[in-house]
Amino acid sequence: MKLYTFHTGILQMKIHVIGATRHFSTRKAQRVGIHAIKKMMKVIDALSENQDFMEPIKPGGWLTWREYRSEYDGLPQVNVGTIEAGLSREYHKWRGGSIMPDFCTIDVDVRFIPGQTPESVEKDVRALLDSIRAKDPEFQYELERNQHFALNGVMPVYWESPDAYVVQTLGDSFKEVAGRTVAVNPSVWESDIWVQFYGSDAAHLKGAGIETALFGPGGGSLTTGAERVAVQDIIDATRVYALTAAEILGTAK
């Protein structure tokens, strides 16, 4: 178990591409089809900048930021998680492969850092889409935030001082339970799980003026196909929580 006092921000969006359907039997002279999936491929290539998704985005690309903190090494990043296409905004598939799809949607997740905001990231995405449209008059898109994720599609960046009272108290409690000093904010490349790339409600609590810290059972098996937590970690974490709560309630500042 380790103790963290920061993590990335998250913005989830949906990008829609609008095409024009056409059947095999329809001549181009009668109707020119615009393949929505093919147009969306341009978006996916542009978002990835011809590199793998979930890899650090290099400065000078389509995504911009004002400053960079070494704690956020490996960020920002972007991923396309889902793609769906078919006929109309309901993605009808009743004609299978015989019809050119006229509507395509992808779900995009951007992990952003201090020096960026949800608004700046969204502006960068829109600028990227506009650059595609400038080169391709047939390209039509819509951009919206994912209203099913967090609050308006956003999990804010989280940062707490390692010297904060709750952080120090958690560290003292951990040492009493485990007999050793807890690792605070270990380098992302030295950790078995990259908590820095998470989002959590700690960001909302911190935004409300409440000191917070990220600590709990877990390890390298989290967010994997065989996700699990060691029973002893649960027991130890429970003891740390209890000691920390007792200390804070007894000496609240």
Phi, psi and omega per residue, in radians:
M1 nan 2.480 -3.131
K2 -2.316 2.921 -3.091
L3 -2.114 2.249 -3.109
Y4 -2.155 2.593 3.136
T5 -2.187 0.372 3.090
F6 -2.841 2.750 2.950
H7 -2.786 2.966 -3.101
T8 -1.160 2.863 2.912
G9 -1.678 2.777 -3.100
I10 -2.285 2.329 2.962
L11 -2.209 2.129 3.091
Q12 -1.931 2.301 -3.091
M13 -2.328 2.816 2.992
K14 -2.036 2.264 3.059
I15 -1.943 2.187 3.109
H16 -1.923 2.381 3.024
V17 -2.006 2.295 -3.096
I18 -1.866 2.155 3.123
G19 -2.003 -2.652 3.098
A20 -2.520 2.192 -3.039
T21 -1.342 2.743 3.109
R22 -2.795 2.513 3.109
H23 -1.729 2.766 3.090
F24 -0.911 -0.663 -3.016
S25 -1.418 -0.128 -3.107
T26 -1.568 2.161 3.138
R27 -1.282 2.607 3.135
K28 -1.041 -0.543 -3.141
A29 -1.124 -0.474 3.130
Q30 -1.498 -0.689 -3.091
R31 -2.741 2.171 3.087
V32 -1.598 2.082 3.138
G33 -1.477 2.609 3.041
I34 -2.159 1.926 -3.020
H35 -1.337 1.904 -3.035
A36 -1.128 -0.626 3.135
I37 -1.186 -0.745 3.140
K38 -1.080 -0.697 3.091
K39 -1.169 -0.640 3.137
M40 -1.160 -0.489 3.098
M41 -1.039 -0.561 3.084
K42 -1.120 -0.684 3.136
V43 -1.147 -0.803 -3.112
I44 -1.090 -0.768 3.111
D45 -1.091 -0.704 -3.115
A46 -1.204 -0.699 3.128
L47 -1.103 -0.690 -3.086
S48 -1.432 -0.252 -3.081
E49 0.905 0.711 3.092
N50 1.041 0.532 3.009
Q51 -2.281 3.021 3.135
D52 -1.175 2.597 2.998
F53 -1.236 2.861 -3.105
M54 1.026 0.636 3.017
E55 -2.185 2.643 -3.121
P56 -0.976 2.318 3.080
I57 -1.460 2.278 -3.070
K58 -1.400 2.563 3.071
P59 -1.054 2.633 3.104
G60 1.613 0.003 3.125
G61 -1.628 -2.741 -3.077
W62 -1.252 -0.439 -3.135
L63 -1.657 2.251 -3.025
T64 -2.042 2.710 3.024
W65 -2.670 2.752 -3.029
R66 -1.546 -0.547 -3.067
E67 -2.554 2.965 3.129
Y68 -2.503 2.297 3.075
R69 -1.877 2.374 -3.085
S70 -1.083 -0.459 3.128
E71 -1.063 -0.460 -3.103
Y72 -1.675 0.559 3.114
D73 -0.976 2.363 -3.119
G74 1.662 -0.052 -3.137
L75 -2.134 2.818 -0.021
P76 -1.338 2.905 3.105
Q77 -2.453 2.871 3.120
V78 -2.452 2.654 3.076
N79 -2.582 2.514 2.942
V80 -1.772 2.004 -3.001
G81 -1.661 -0.572 3.136
T82 -2.475 2.734 3.018
I83 -2.474 2.367 3.127
E84 -2.473 2.446 -3.115
A85 -2.623 2.843 3.119
G86 2.897 -2.693 3.131
L87 -1.623 2.203 3.101
S88 1.195 -3.124 -3.119
R89 -1.273 -0.109 3.051
E90 -1.628 0.004 3.102
Y91 0.967 0.763 -3.135
H92 -1.051 2.418 -3.087
K93 -2.194 0.329 -3.019
W94 -1.192 -0.319 3.087
R95 -1.751 0.076 3.091
G96 1.021 -2.321 -3.092
G97 -1.524 0.115 -3.072
S98 -1.491 -0.158 -3.092
I99 -2.097 2.413 3.056
M100 -1.273 2.186 -3.103
P101 -1.194 2.401 -3.128
D102 -1.921 0.106 3.105
F103 -2.620 2.303 -3.114
C104 -2.471 2.423 -3.093
T105 -2.310 2.408 2.971
I106 -2.143 2.614 3.015
D107 -1.748 2.177 -3.061
V108 -2.040 2.375 3.100
D109 -2.142 2.116 3.079
V110 -1.965 2.148 3.065
R111 -1.653 1.910 -3.013
F112 -1.926 2.996 -2.944
I113 -2.218 2.956 2.976
P114 -0.981 2.509 -2.995
G115 1.693 -0.158 3.011
Q116 -2.200 2.748 3.037
T117 -2.311 2.846 3.053
P118 -0.961 -0.641 -3.129
E119 -1.189 -0.716 -3.140
S120 -1.201 -0.651 3.110
V121 -1.146 -0.788 3.125
E122 -1.081 -0.677 3.098
K123 -1.097 -0.714 3.122
D124 -1.128 -0.718 3.121
V125 -1.113 -0.767 -3.135
R126 -1.122 -0.676 3.104
A127 -1.104 -0.668 3.114
L128 -1.119 -0.760 3.130
L129 -1.161 -0.666 3.109
D130 -1.135 -0.583 3.119
S131 -1.177 -0.594 3.073
I132 -1.183 -0.752 -3.132
R133 -1.121 -0.588 3.140
A134 -1.115 -0.505 -3.136
K135 -1.629 -0.301 -3.071
D136 -2.380 1.703 -3.103
P137 -1.051 -0.393 3.125
E138 -1.363 -0.241 -3.068
F139 -1.346 2.074 3.077
Q140 -2.194 2.382 -3.096
Y141 -2.449 2.853 2.956
E142 -2.338 2.509 -3.127
L143 -2.234 2.298 3.104
E144 -2.575 2.729 3.064
R145 -1.384 2.635 3.128
N146 -1.369 1.796 -3.076
Q147 -1.273 -0.149 3.118
H148 -1.604 -0.006 3.136
F149 -1.990 2.188 3.026
A150 0.880 -2.398 -3.115
L151 -1.904 1.863 -3.105
N152 0.998 0.615 3.073
G153 1.377 0.206 -3.011
V154 -2.209 2.351 2.866
M155 -2.039 1.999 -3.012
P156 -1.167 2.806 2.956
V157 -1.084 2.471 3.132
Y158 -2.083 2.361 3.077
W159 -2.601 2.257 3.053
E160 -2.284 2.545 3.109
S161 -1.198 2.327 3.061
P162 -1.060 -0.291 3.123
D163 -1.574 0.025 -3.118
A164 -1.063 2.624 -3.083
Y165 -0.991 -0.794 -3.089
V166 -1.167 -0.592 3.125
V167 -1.179 -0.820 3.139
Q168 -1.109 -0.678 -3.137
T169 -1.174 -0.739 3.063
L170 -1.047 -0.732 3.126
G171 -1.092 -0.740 3.113
D172 -1.122 -0.722 -3.140
S173 -1.144 -0.713 3.123
F174 -1.068 -0.758 -3.118
K175 -1.110 -0.641 3.117
E176 -1.181 -0.639 -3.112
V177 -1.394 -0.827 -3.006
A178 -1.657 -0.285 -3.129
G179 1.329 0.314 3.114
R180 -2.617 2.924 -3.134
T181 -1.453 2.338 3.130
V182 -1.306 2.499 3.064
A183 -1.322 2.187 3.136
V184 -1.874 2.126 3.121
N185 0.883 0.956 3.089
P186 -1.107 2.689 3.125
S187 -0.958 2.468 -3.127
V188 -1.019 -0.522 -3.076
W189 -1.494 -0.108 3.122
E190 -1.876 0.008 -3.054
S191 -1.775 2.652 3.118
D192 -1.427 -0.220 3.060
I193 -2.558 2.407 -2.983
W194 -1.631 1.370 -3.128
V195 -1.062 -0.516 -3.134
Q196 -1.024 -0.409 -3.098
F197 -1.579 0.007 3.130
Y198 -1.383 2.995 2.800
G199 -2.143 2.669 3.138
S200 -2.720 2.932 3.106
D201 -1.259 -0.144 3.055
A202 -1.000 -0.582 3.139
A203 -1.113 -0.719 3.126
H204 -1.214 -0.686 3.117
L205 -1.126 -0.768 3.114
K206 -1.091 -0.663 3.110
G207 -1.116 -0.417 3.097
A208 -1.588 0.111 3.094
G209 1.535 0.285 -3.110
I210 -1.780 2.187 3.075
E211 -1.064 2.404 -3.079
T212 -2.462 2.887 3.036
A213 -2.707 2.684 3.110
L214 -1.805 2.000 -3.136
F215 -2.707 2.437 3.090
G216 2.948 3.095 3.131
P217 -1.200 2.614 3.117
G218 2.752 -3.003 -3.133
G219 2.933 -2.808 -3.034
G220 -1.155 -0.170 -3.123
S221 -1.574 -0.101 3.137
L222 -1.207 2.613 -3.114
T223 0.949 0.595 3.049
T224 -2.120 3.035 3.137
G225 -1.134 -0.475 3.128
A226 -1.929 0.867 -3.073
E227 -1.064 2.315 -3.117
R228 -2.830 2.868 3.115
V229 -2.320 2.389 3.123
A230 -1.188 2.366 -3.126
V231 -1.033 -0.715 -3.119
Q232 -1.106 -0.604 3.080
D233 -1.092 -0.697 3.131
I234 -1.108 -0.756 3.136
I235 -1.117 -0.826 -3.121
D236 -1.130 -0.751 3.134
A237 -1.087 -0.684 3.116
T238 -1.068 -0.729 3.109
R239 -1.135 -0.703 3.119
V240 -1.123 -0.760 3.117
Y241 -1.043 -0.792 -3.087
A242 -1.106 -0.783 3.125
L243 -1.119 -0.715 -3.138
T244 -1.141 -0.764 3.126
A245 -1.108 -0.724 3.135
A246 -1.095 -0.713 -3.138
E247 -1.161 -0.792 -3.106
I248 -1.168 -0.736 3.134
L249 -1.191 -0.501 -3.112
G250 -1.489 -0.408 -3.097
T251 -2.364 0.744 -3.088
A252 -0.999 2.369 -3.127
K253 -1.976 nan nan
